[in-house]
Amino acid sequence: MKFDNSDTKHLNLYLYLVPVLGFFPAVWTLYQRKGNPQERAVSRLACTLAFVWLTSYVLLETSAKSAEFMTLPLLIMSSVVTSSYFVISVALMYRVWKRQPISLPGLSDLSNRLP
């Protein structure tokens, strides 16, 4: 079984969209300025999504540890943010599999402003 060039490009896109672990190859692609425009756009989106998740997670967990009365709602919100990150990543991977455009309202615009 031979892979053509488009199959390996789609495997790279899947790799970039893997929750948490896909962040590292996405950053590496952006750092080296390699890949086609679609790979760079997906890399930027994956990095932006991971950064937004990590920032939200850290802020919510820190607030939950320091809050006296709002601990449970903050922990629930933290779990909702984490679950949403994983669901969005899987949904984007599904869109790659269906060969549909990869974009998220608002977040894609933010990620396209990155260099």
N, CA, C and O atoms as a Tinker XYZ file with bonds, in Angstrom:
   460  protein
     1  N      0.845000   -1.178000    0.000000    73     2
     2  CA     0.000000    0.000000    0.000000    64     1     3
     3  C      0.885000    1.235000    0.000000    63     2     4     5
     4  O      1.719000    1.409000    0.889000    81     3
     5  N      0.705000    2.081000   -0.987000    73     3     6
     6  CA     1.499000    3.294000   -1.098000    64     5     7
     7  C      0.653000    4.495000   -0.698000    63     6     8     9
     8  O     -0.542000    4.571000   -0.982000    81     7
     9  N      1.315000    5.423000   -0.033000    73     7    10
    10  CA     0.666000    6.676000    0.320000    64     9    11
    11  C      1.091000    7.733000   -0.681000    63    10    12    13
    12  O      2.276000    7.875000   -0.981000    81    11
    13  N      0.124000    8.470000   -1.194000    73    11    14
    14  CA     0.513000    9.590000   -2.038000    64    13    15
    15  C      0.735000   10.816000   -1.158000    63    14    16    17
    16  O      0.506000   10.779000    0.051000    81    15
    17  N      1.176000   11.877000   -1.770000    73    15    18
    18  CA     1.552000   13.070000   -1.014000    64    17    19
    19  C      0.381000   13.667000   -0.248000    63    18    20    21
    20  O      0.574000   14.170000    0.859000    81    19
    21  N     -0.835000   13.627000   -0.806000    73    19    22
    22  CA    -1.987000   14.217000   -0.115000    64    21    23
    23  C     -2.354000   13.413000    1.138000    63    22    24    25
    24  O     -2.849000   13.977000    2.113000    81    23
    25  N     -2.110000   12.086000    1.111000    73    23    26
    26  CA    -2.388000   11.278000    2.303000    64    25    27
    27  C     -1.455000   11.641000    3.451000    63    26    28    29
    28  O     -1.887000   11.726000    4.601000    81    27
    29  N     -0.184000   11.853000    3.144000    73    27    30
    30  CA     0.744000   12.229000    4.210000    64    29    31
    31  C      0.448000   13.629000    4.730000    63    30    32    33
    32  O      0.638000   13.896000    5.916000    81    31
    33  N     -0.014000   14.521000    3.868000    73    31    34
    34  CA    -0.393000   15.864000    4.328000    64    33    35
    35  C     -1.570000   15.775000    5.293000    63    34    36    37
    36  O     -1.605000   16.488000    6.296000    81    35
    37  N     -2.542000   14.896000    4.993000    73    35    38
    38  CA    -3.687000   14.752000    5.883000    64    37    39
    39  C     -3.296000   14.070000    7.197000    63    38    40    41
    40  O     -3.871000   14.366000    8.245000    81    39
    41  N     -2.339000   13.175000    7.144000    73    39    42
    42  CA    -1.840000   12.587000    8.391000    64    41    43
    43  C     -1.189000   13.656000    9.265000    63    42    44    45
    44  O     -1.332000   13.636000   10.488000    81    43
    45  N     -0.479000   14.582000    8.638000    73    43    46
    46  CA     0.109000   15.689000    9.394000    64    45    47
    47  C     -0.979000   16.546000   10.032000    63    46    48    49
    48  O     -0.842000   16.971000   11.179000    81    47
    49  N     -2.056000   16.801000    9.296000    73    47    50
    50  CA    -3.150000   17.602000    9.842000    64    49    51
    51  C     -3.792000   16.900000   11.032000    63    50    52    53
    52  O     -4.123000   17.543000   12.028000    81    51
    53  N     -3.971000   15.576000   10.934000    73    51    54
    54  CA    -4.485000   14.809000   12.074000    64    53    55
    55  C     -3.559000   14.949000   13.275000    63    54    56    57
    56  O     -4.014000   15.148000   14.401000    81    55
    57  N     -2.266000   14.843000   13.027000    73    55    58
    58  CA    -1.284000   14.917000   14.095000    64    57    59
    59  C     -1.339000   16.264000   14.806000    63    58    60    61
    60  O     -1.241000   16.322000   16.032000    81    59
    61  N     -1.495000   17.352000   14.045000    73    59    62
    62  CA    -1.556000   18.683000   14.640000    64    61    63
    63  C     -2.794000   18.853000   15.521000    63    62    64    65
    64  O     -2.762000   19.602000   16.498000    81    63
    65  N     -3.876000   18.167000   15.181000    73    63    66
    66  CA    -5.141000   18.354000   15.886000    64    65    67
    67  C     -5.339000   17.404000   17.069000    63    66    68    69
    68  O     -6.362000   17.477000   17.751000    81    67
    69  N     -4.385000   16.524000   17.317000    73    67    70
    70  CA    -4.498000   15.642000   18.482000    64    69    71
    71  C     -4.458000   16.511000   19.738000    63    70    72    73
    72  O     -3.542000   17.318000   19.898000    81    71
    73  N     -5.443000   16.358000   20.635000    73    71    74
    74  CA    -5.456000   17.215000   21.829000    64    73    75
    75  C     -4.176000   17.074000   22.650000    63    74    76    77
    76  O     -3.676000   15.965000   22.839000    81    75
    77  N     -3.665000   18.158000   23.118000    73    75    78
    78  CA    -2.478000   18.333000   23.952000    64    77    79
    79  C     -1.204000   17.931000   23.206000    63    78    80    81
    80  O     -0.323000   18.772000   23.030000    81    79
    81  N     -1.076000   16.705000   22.771000    73    79    82
    82  CA     0.161000   16.239000   22.137000    64    81    83
    83  C      0.390000   16.839000   20.756000    63    82    84    85
    84  O      1.539000   16.993000   20.342000    81    83
    85  N     -0.666000   17.181000   20.038000    73    83    86
    86  CA    -0.529000   17.758000   18.709000    64    85    87
    87  C      0.034000   19.161000   18.713000    63    86    88    89
    88  O      0.468000   19.673000   17.681000    81    87
    89  N      0.026000   19.776000   19.876000    73    87    90
    90  CA     0.563000   21.129000   20.003000    64    89    91
    91  C      2.048000   21.170000   19.623000    63    90    92    93
    92  O      2.495000   22.115000   18.973000    81    91
    93  N      2.802000   20.164000   20.020000    73    91    94
    94  CA     4.251000   20.181000   19.806000    64    93    95
    95  C      4.642000   20.078000   18.331000    63    94    96    97
    96  O      5.478000   20.867000   17.891000    81    95
    97  N      4.087000   19.149000   17.539000    73    95    98
    98  CA     4.433000   19.182000   16.109000    64    97    99
    99  C      3.892000   20.419000   15.395000    63    98   100   101
   100  O      4.483000   20.878000   14.418000    81    99
   101  N      2.763000   20.965000   15.883000    73    99   102
   102  CA     2.226000   22.182000   15.272000    64   101   103
   103  C      3.168000   23.359000   15.498000    63   102   104   105
   104  O      3.420000   24.144000   14.584000    81   103
   105  N      3.681000   23.477000   16.705000    73   103   106
   106  CA     4.631000   24.546000   16.999000    64   105   107
   107  C      5.911000   24.350000   16.193000    63   106   108   109
   108  O      6.488000   25.316000   15.695000    81   107
   109  N      6.345000   23.123000   16.066000    73   107   110
   110  CA     7.571000   22.832000   15.311000    64   109   111
   111  C      7.402000   23.223000   13.845000    63   110   112   113
   112  O      8.320000   23.771000   13.235000    81   111
   113  N      6.235000   22.944000   13.285000    73   111   114
   114  CA     5.967000   23.315000   11.894000    64   113   115
   115  C      5.981000   24.827000   11.732000    63   114   116   117
   116  O      6.537000   25.348000   10.766000    81   115
   117  N      5.368000   25.529000   12.677000    73   115   118
   118  CA     5.357000   26.990000   12.600000    64   117   119
   119  C      6.756000   27.570000   12.818000    63   118   120   121
   120  O      7.136000   28.548000   12.174000    81   119
   121  N      7.505000   26.969000   13.718000    73   119   122
   122  CA     8.855000   27.452000   14.008000    64   121   123
   123  C      9.765000   27.314000   12.788000    63   122   124   125
   124  O     10.546000   28.214000   12.481000    81   123
   125  N      9.656000   26.184000   12.102000    73   123   126
   126  CA    10.506000   25.948000   10.939000    64   125   127
   127  C      9.984000   26.614000    9.674000    63   126   128   129
   128  O     10.675000   26.646000    8.656000    81   127
   129  N      8.766000   27.145000    9.735000    73   127   130
   130  CA     8.127000   27.771000    8.567000    64   129   131
   131  C      8.046000   26.799000    7.399000    63   130   132   133
   132  O      8.276000   27.165000    6.247000    81   131
   133  N      7.714000   25.548000    7.721000    73   131   134
   134  CA     7.572000   24.512000    6.706000    64   133   135
   135  C      6.095000   24.270000    6.419000    63   134   136   137
   136  O      5.216000   24.819000    7.084000    81   135
   137  N      5.848000   23.444000    5.427000    73   135   138
   138  CA     4.497000   23.023000    5.124000    64   137   139
   139  C      3.791000   23.971000    4.174000    63   138   140   141
   140  O      4.216000   25.104000    3.950000    81   139
   141  N      2.699000   23.466000    3.626000    73   139   142
   142  CA     1.896000   24.278000    2.724000    64   141   143
   143  C      1.012000   25.225000    3.538000    63   142   144   145
   144  O      0.961000   25.110000    4.763000    81   143
   145  N      0.320000   26.149000    2.887000    73   143   146
   146  CA    -0.515000   27.103000    3.631000    64   145   147
   147  C     -1.596000   26.439000    4.487000    63   146   148   149
   148  O     -1.921000   26.943000    5.563000    81   147
   149  N     -2.157000   25.319000    4.030000    73   147   150
   150  CA    -3.179000   24.633000    4.814000    64   149   151
   151  C     -2.575000   24.059000    6.097000    63   150   152   153
   152  O     -3.181000   24.163000    7.163000    81   151
   153  N     -1.400000   23.460000    6.005000    73   151   154
   154  CA    -0.737000   22.925000    7.196000    64   153   155
   155  C     -0.406000   24.030000    8.187000    63   154   156   157
   156  O     -0.587000   23.858000    9.393000    81   155
   157  N      0.071000   25.149000    7.694000    73   155   158
   158  CA     0.389000   26.254000    8.594000    64   157   159
   159  C     -0.868000   26.824000    9.239000    63   158   160   161
   160  O     -0.844000   27.190000   10.414000    81   159
   161  N     -1.964000   26.904000    8.490000    73   159   162
   162  CA    -3.220000   27.415000    9.056000    64   161   163
   163  C     -3.749000   26.478000   10.133000    63   162   164   165
   164  O     -4.208000   26.932000   11.181000    81   163
   165  N     -3.687000   25.173000    9.880000    73   163   166
   166  CA    -4.146000   24.204000   10.881000    64   165   167
   167  C     -3.211000   24.215000   12.088000    63   166   168   169
   168  O     -3.667000   24.075000   13.223000    81   167
   169  N     -1.923000   24.378000   11.856000    73   167   170
   170  CA    -0.972000   24.461000   12.968000    64   169   171
   171  C     -1.264000   25.670000   13.841000    63   170   172   173
   172  O     -1.260000   25.574000   15.069000    81   171
   173  N     -1.517000   26.810000   13.205000    73   171   174
   174  CA    -1.856000   28.013000   13.974000    64   173   175
   175  C     -3.150000   27.822000   14.758000    63   174   176   177
   176  O     -3.244000   28.232000   15.915000    81   175
   177  N     -4.143000   27.203000   14.134000    73   175   178
   178  CA    -5.415000   26.960000   14.819000    64   177   179
   179  C     -5.231000   26.006000   15.993000    63   178   180   181
   180  O     -5.799000   26.227000   17.062000    81   179
   181  N     -4.441000   24.944000   15.806000    73   179   182
   182  CA    -4.198000   23.985000   16.883000    64   181   183
   183  C     -3.446000   24.638000   18.039000    63   182   184   185
   184  O     -3.753000   24.375000   19.202000    81   183
   185  N     -2.474000   25.479000   17.735000    73   183   186
   186  CA    -1.717000   26.171000   18.792000    64   185   187
   187  C     -2.606000   27.165000   19.525000    63   186   188   189
   188  O     -2.540000   27.262000   20.750000    81   187
   189  N     -3.427000   27.897000   18.803000    73   187   190
   190  CA    -4.324000   28.853000   19.430000    64   189   191
   191  C     -5.335000   28.146000   20.317000    63   190   192   193
   192  O     -5.603000   28.587000   21.435000    81   191
   193  N     -5.892000   27.059000   19.827000    73   191   194
   194  CA    -6.864000   26.289000   20.603000    64   193   195
   195  C     -6.223000   25.730000   21.868000    63   194   196   197
   196  O     -6.821000   25.791000   22.943000    81   195
   197  N     -5.025000   25.193000   21.752000    73   195   198
   198  CA    -4.334000   24.651000   22.925000    64   197   199
   199  C     -3.976000   25.752000   23.911000    63   198   200   201
   200  O     -4.079000   25.552000   25.122000    81   199
   201  N     -3.562000   26.900000   23.419000    73   199   202
   202  CA    -3.199000   27.995000   24.309000    64   201   203
   203  C     -4.422000   28.531000   25.054000    63   202   204   205
   204  O     -4.346000   28.814000   26.250000    81   203
   205  N     -5.545000   28.671000   24.352000    73   203   206
   206  CA    -6.776000   29.140000   24.996000    64   205   207
   207  C     -7.228000   28.133000   26.051000    63   206   208   209
   208  O     -7.645000   28.521000   27.143000    81   207
   209  N     -7.148000   26.847000   25.731000    73   207   210
   210  CA    -7.533000   25.820000   26.710000    64   209   211
   211  C     -6.617000   25.858000   27.931000    63   210   212   213
   212  O     -7.095000   25.862000   29.065000    81   211
   213  N     -5.311000   25.887000   27.706000    73   211   214
   214  CA    -4.372000   25.860000   28.821000    64   213   215
   215  C     -4.523000   27.095000   29.716000    63   214   216   217
   216  O     -4.487000   26.985000   30.942000    81   215
   217  N     -4.688000   28.246000   29.110000    73   215   218
   218  CA    -4.881000   29.470000   29.889000    64   217   219
   219  C     -6.157000   29.396000   30.720000    63   218   220   221
   220  O     -6.153000   29.724000   31.907000    81   219
   221  N     -7.241000   28.968000   30.095000    73   219   222
   222  CA    -8.517000   28.847000   30.816000    64   221   223
   223  C     -8.409000   27.831000   31.942000    63   222   224   225
   224  O     -8.894000   28.066000   33.049000    81   223
   225  N     -7.781000   26.720000   31.660000    73   223   226
   226  CA    -7.640000   25.659000   32.654000    64   225   227
   227  C     -6.840000   26.139000   33.865000    63   226   228   229
   228  O     -7.248000   25.938000   35.009000    81   227
   229  N     -5.708000   26.768000   33.603000    73   227   230
   230  CA    -4.859000   27.237000   34.699000    64   229   231
   231  C     -5.576000   28.301000   35.519000    63   230   232   233
   232  O     -5.528000   28.266000   36.748000    81   231
   233  N     -6.235000   29.240000   34.863000    73   231   234
   234  CA    -6.949000   30.289000   35.590000    64   233   235
   235  C     -8.093000   29.726000   36.429000    63   234   236   237
   236  O     -8.280000   30.133000   37.576000    81   235
   237  N     -8.859000   28.794000   35.865000    73   235   238
   238  CA    -9.978000   28.223000   36.607000    64   237   239
   239  C     -9.504000   27.360000   37.776000    63   238   240   241
   240  O    -10.091000   27.415000   38.857000    81   239
   241  N     -8.465000   26.574000   37.576000    73   239   242
   242  CA    -7.952000   25.738000   38.657000    64   241   243
   243  C     -7.334000   26.584000   39.774000    63   242   244   245
   244  O     -7.517000   26.293000   40.956000    81   243
   245  N     -6.611000   27.619000   39.393000    73   243   246
   246  CA    -6.021000   28.503000   40.398000    64   245   247
   247  C     -7.113000   29.223000   41.188000    63   246   248   249
   248  O     -7.024000   29.355000   42.409000    81   247
   249  N     -8.136000   29.683000   40.483000    73   247   250
   250  CA    -9.249000   30.353000   41.156000    64   249   251
   251  C     -9.990000   29.397000   42.079000    63   250   252   253
   252  O    -10.416000   29.792000   43.164000    81   251
   253  N    -10.149000   28.162000   41.666000    73   251   254
   254  CA   -10.858000   27.184000   42.486000    64   253   255
   255  C    -10.095000   26.891000   43.769000    63   254   256   257
   256  O    -10.699000   26.689000   44.822000    81   255
   257  N     -8.775000   26.867000   43.686000    73   255   258
   258  CA    -7.976000   26.596000   44.890000    64   257   259
   259  C     -7.965000   27.773000   45.853000    63   258   260   261
   260  O     -7.824000   27.584000   47.061000    81   259
   261  N     -8.113000   28.981000   45.332000    73   259   262
   262  CA    -8.058000   30.150000   46.203000    64   261   263
   263  C     -9.442000   30.631000   46.641000    63   262   264   265
   264  O     -9.557000   31.405000   47.592000    81   263
   265  N    -10.486000   30.179000   45.955000    73   263   266
   266  CA   -11.840000   30.613000   46.312000    64   265   267
   267  C    -12.350000   29.807000   47.501000    63   266   268   269
   268  O    -12.035000   28.629000   47.666000    81   267
   269  N    -13.134000   30.473000   48.307000    73   267   270
   270  CA   -13.675000   29.797000   49.478000    64   269   271
   271  C    -15.048000   29.203000   49.203000    63   270   272   273
   272  O    -15.348000   28.086000   49.624000    81   271
   273  N    -15.883000   29.964000   48.489000    73   271   274
   274  CA   -17.263000   29.534000   48.279000    64   273   275
   275  C    -17.534000   29.020000   46.872000    63   274   276   277
   276  O    -18.470000   28.244000   46.679000    81   275
   277  N    -16.753000   29.424000   45.894000    73   275   278
   278  CA   -17.031000   29.085000   44.493000    64   277   279
   279  C    -16.181000   27.919000   43.984000    63   278   280   281
   280  O    -15.998000   27.792000   42.774000    81   279
   281  N    -15.671000   27.087000   44.844000    73   279   282
   282  CA   -14.766000   26.018000   44.429000    64   281   283
   283  C    -15.432000   25.050000   43.465000    63   282   284   285
   284  O    -14.893000   24.784000   42.391000    81   283
   285  N    -16.582000   24.523000   43.823000    73   283   286
   286  CA   -17.235000   23.522000   42.983000    64   285   287
   287  C    -17.648000   24.071000   41.620000    63   286   288   289
   288  O    -17.375000   23.413000   40.616000    81   287
   289  N    -18.290000   25.238000   41.524000    73   287   290
   290  CA   -18.619000   25.753000   40.195000    64   289   291
   291  C    -17.392000   26.007000   39.316000    63   290   292   293
   292  O    -17.445000   25.792000   38.105000    81   291
   293  N    -16.301000   26.460000   39.910000    73   291   294
   294  CA   -15.084000   26.688000   39.126000    64   293   295
   295  C    -14.473000   25.377000   38.638000    63   294   296   297
   296  O    -13.973000   25.309000   37.516000    81   295
   297  N    -14.510000   24.344000   39.465000    73   295   298
   298  CA   -14.000000   23.041000   39.038000    64   297   299
   299  C    -14.879000   22.436000   37.943000    63   298   300   301
   300  O    -14.376000   21.800000   37.017000    81   299
   301  N    -16.185000   22.636000   38.055000    73   299   302
   302  CA   -17.095000   22.152000   37.008000    64   301   303
   303  C    -16.827000   22.888000   35.699000    63   302   304   305
   304  O    -16.797000   22.277000   34.630000    81   303
   305  N    -16.633000   24.203000   35.788000    73   303   306
   306  CA   -16.333000   24.980000   34.588000    64   305   307
   307  C    -15.007000   24.541000   33.963000    63   306   308   309
   308  O    -14.881000   24.494000   32.739000    81   307
   309  N    -14.032000   24.224000   34.794000    73   307   310
   310  CA   -12.747000   23.734000   34.297000    64   309   311
   311  C    -12.914000   22.419000   33.544000    63   310   312   313
   312  O    -12.291000   22.217000   32.502000    81   311
   313  N    -13.743000   21.534000   34.062000    73   311   314
   314  CA   -13.964000   20.259000   33.373000    64   313   315
   315  C    -14.750000   20.464000   32.079000    63   314   316   317
   316  O    -14.531000   19.739000   31.108000    81   315
   317  N    -15.652000   21.427000   32.050000    73   315   318
   318  CA   -16.389000   21.733000   30.818000    64   317   319
   319  C    -15.445000   22.283000   29.756000    63   318   320   321
   320  O    -15.551000   21.923000   28.584000    81   319
   321  N    -14.526000   23.150000   30.158000    73   319   322
   322  CA   -13.554000   23.715000   29.215000    64   321   323
   323  C    -12.661000   22.614000   28.650000    63   322   324   325
   324  O    -12.393000   22.589000   27.449000    81   323
   325  N    -12.207000   21.716000   29.496000    73   323   326
   326  CA   -11.343000   20.620000   29.035000    64   325   327
   327  C    -12.097000   19.677000   28.112000    63   326   328   329
   328  O    -11.570000   19.270000   27.076000    81   327
   329  N    -13.316000   19.331000   28.473000    73   327   330
   330  CA   -14.125000   18.452000   27.623000    64   329   331
   331  C    -14.408000   19.105000   26.281000    63   330   332   333
   332  O    -14.386000   18.441000   25.245000    81   331
   333  N    -14.674000   20.397000   26.299000    73   331   334
   334  CA   -14.936000   21.123000   25.049000    64   333   335
   335  C    -13.704000   21.129000   24.154000    63   334   336   337
   336  O    -13.820000   20.982000   22.938000    81   335
   337  N    -12.540000   21.296000   24.741000    73   335   338
   338  CA   -11.301000   21.274000   23.964000    64   337   339
   339  C    -11.136000   19.933000   23.246000    63   338   340   341
   340  O    -10.791000   19.894000   22.065000    81   339
   341  N    -11.381000   18.849000   23.956000    73   339   342
   342  CA   -11.243000   17.533000   23.340000    64   341   343
   343  C    -12.307000   17.303000   22.271000    63   342   344   345
   344  O    -11.998000   16.750000   21.215000    81   343
   345  N    -13.536000   17.707000   22.514000    73   343   346
   346  CA   -14.609000   17.520000   21.537000    64   345   347
   347  C    -14.349000   18.354000   20.284000    63   346   348   349
   348  O    -14.555000   17.876000   19.168000    81   347
   349  N    -13.903000   19.586000   20.460000    73   347   350
   350  CA   -13.599000   20.436000   19.311000    64   349   351
   351  C    -12.445000   19.850000   18.502000    63   350   352   353
   352  O    -12.479000   19.873000   17.271000    81   351
   353  N    -11.439000   19.331000   19.172000    73   351   354
   354  CA   -10.306000   18.723000   18.463000    64   353   355
   355  C    -10.751000   17.505000   17.654000    63   354   356   357
   356  O    -10.333000   17.331000   16.509000    81   355
   357  N    -11.586000   16.676000   18.240000    73   355   358
   358  CA   -12.082000   15.496000   17.518000    64   357   359
   359  C    -12.970000   15.922000   16.353000    63   358   360   361
   360  O    -12.912000   15.317000   15.283000    81   359
   361  N    -13.786000   16.952000   16.544000    73   359   362
   362  CA   -14.634000   17.439000   15.455000    64   361   363
   363  C    -13.797000   17.992000   14.303000    63   362   364   365
   364  O    -14.136000   17.794000   13.136000    81   363
   365  N    -12.717000   18.677000   14.624000    73   363   366
   366  CA   -11.822000   19.171000   13.579000    64   365   367
   367  C    -11.112000   18.024000   12.861000    63   366   368   369
   368  O    -10.901000   18.085000   11.650000    81   367
   369  N    -10.748000   16.989000   13.599000    73   367   370
   370  CA   -10.139000   15.810000   12.977000    64   369   371
   371  C    -11.143000   15.137000   12.027000    63   370   372   373
   372  O    -10.763000   14.647000   10.963000    81   371
   373  N    -12.401000   15.116000   12.412000    73   371   374
   374  CA   -13.448000   14.564000   11.544000    64   373   375
   375  C    -13.570000   15.387000   10.267000    63   374   376   377
   376  O    -13.748000   14.832000    9.182000    81   375
   377  N    -13.475000   16.704000   10.393000    73   375   378
   378  CA   -13.548000   17.558000    9.205000    64   377   379
   379  C    -12.345000   17.331000    8.288000    63   378   380   381
   380  O    -12.472000   17.419000    7.067000    81   379
   381  N    -11.185000   17.042000    8.867000    73   379   382
   382  CA   -10.016000   16.696000    8.041000    64   381   383
   383  C    -10.281000   15.396000    7.300000    63   382   384   385
   384  O     -9.966000   15.279000    6.116000    81   383
   385  N    -10.854000   14.423000    7.987000    73   383   386
   386  CA   -11.146000   13.134000    7.369000    64   385   387
   387  C    -12.136000   13.290000    6.217000    63   386   388   389
   388  O    -12.004000   12.624000    5.190000    81   387
   389  N    -13.132000   14.171000    6.383000    73   387   390
   390  CA   -14.123000   14.413000    5.330000    64   389   391
   391  C    -13.609000   15.383000    4.269000    63   390   392   393
   392  O    -14.302000   15.677000    3.295000    81   391
   393  N    -12.381000   15.876000    4.470000    73   391   394
   394  CA   -11.737000   16.837000    3.567000    64   393   395
   395  C    -12.573000   18.105000    3.407000    63   394   396   397
   396  O    -12.749000   18.624000    2.305000    81   395
   397  N    -13.078000   18.584000    4.536000    73   395   398
   398  CA   -13.830000   19.829000    4.578000    64   397   399
   399  C    -12.925000   20.930000    5.117000    63   398   400   401
   400  O    -11.903000   20.638000    5.737000    81   399
   401  N    -13.285000   22.183000    4.890000    73   399   402
   402  CA   -12.455000   23.277000    5.418000    64   401   403
   403  C    -12.413000   23.266000    6.945000    63   402   404   405
   404  O    -13.405000   22.963000    7.608000    81   403
   405  N    -11.262000   23.599000    7.477000    73   403   406
   406  CA   -11.053000   23.595000    8.923000    64   405   407
   407  C    -11.107000   25.038000    9.402000    63   406   408   409
   408  O    -10.215000   25.832000    9.103000    81   407
   409  N    -12.147000   25.374000   10.139000    73   407   410
   410  CA   -12.227000   26.714000   10.712000    64   409   411
   411  C    -13.185000   26.704000   11.892000    63   410   412   413
   412  O    -14.114000   25.898000   11.958000    81   411
   413  N    -12.940000   27.605000   12.804000    73   411   414
   414  CA   -13.803000   27.824000   13.962000    64   413   415
   415  C    -14.119000   29.313000   14.012000    63   414   416   417
   416  O    -13.213000   30.140000   13.911000    81   415
   417  N    -15.395000   29.665000   14.167000    73   415   418
   418  CA   -15.734000   31.096000   14.211000    64   417   419
   419  C    -15.008000   31.797000   15.357000    63   418   420   421
   420  O    -15.009000   31.323000   16.493000    81   419
   421  N    -14.406000   32.905000   15.047000    73   419   422
   422  CA   -13.696000   33.681000   16.053000    64   421   423
   423  C    -12.281000   33.198000   16.296000    63   422   424   425
   424  O    -11.340000   33.990000   16.245000    81   423
   425  N    -12.115000   31.919000   16.556000    73   423   426
   426  CA   -10.788000   31.379000   16.863000    64   425   427
   427  C     -9.914000   31.304000   15.616000    63   426   428   429
   428  O     -8.705000   31.521000   15.691000    81   427
   429  N    -10.516000   31.001000   14.476000    73   427   430
   430  CA    -9.733000   30.972000   13.228000    64   429   431
   431  C     -9.252000   32.371000   12.865000    63   430   432   433
   432  O     -8.133000   32.544000   12.383000    81   431
   433  N    -10.106000   33.371000   13.099000    73   431   434
   434  CA    -9.681000   34.744000   12.830000    64   433   435
   435  C     -8.525000   35.149000   13.727000    63   434   436   437
   436  O     -7.578000   35.800000   13.284000    81   435
   437  N     -8.611000   34.758000   14.990000    73   435   438
   438  CA    -7.531000   35.051000   15.935000    64   437   439
   439  C     -6.241000   34.354000   15.532000    63   438   440   441
   440  O     -5.169000   34.957000   15.580000    81   439
   441  N     -6.336000   33.087000   15.133000    73   439   442
   442  CA    -5.136000   32.341000   14.770000    64   441   443
   443  C     -4.522000   32.826000   13.456000    63   442   444   445
   444  O     -3.312000   32.707000   13.262000    81   443
   445  N     -5.337000   33.368000   12.556000    73   443   446
   446  CA    -4.801000   33.876000   11.298000    64   445   447
   447  C     -4.025000   35.172000   11.482000    63   446   448   449
   448  O     -3.280000   35.574000   10.588000    81   447
   449  N     -4.185000   35.833000   12.623000    73   447   450
   450  CA    -3.421000   37.049000   12.906000    64   449   451
   451  C     -2.017000   36.747000   13.392000    63   450   452   453
   452  O     -1.173000   37.640000   13.461000    81   451
   453  N     -1.763000   35.480000   13.730000    73   451   454
   454  CA    -0.426000   35.089000   14.159000    64   453   455
   455  C      0.504000   35.101000   12.967000    63   454   456   457
   456  O      0.058000   34.916000   11.834000    81   455
   457  N      1.795000   35.315000   13.199000    73   455   458
   458  CA     2.746000   35.350000   12.075000    64   457   459
   459  C      2.953000   33.999000   11.438000    63   458   460
   460  O      3.723000   33.877000   10.485000    81   459
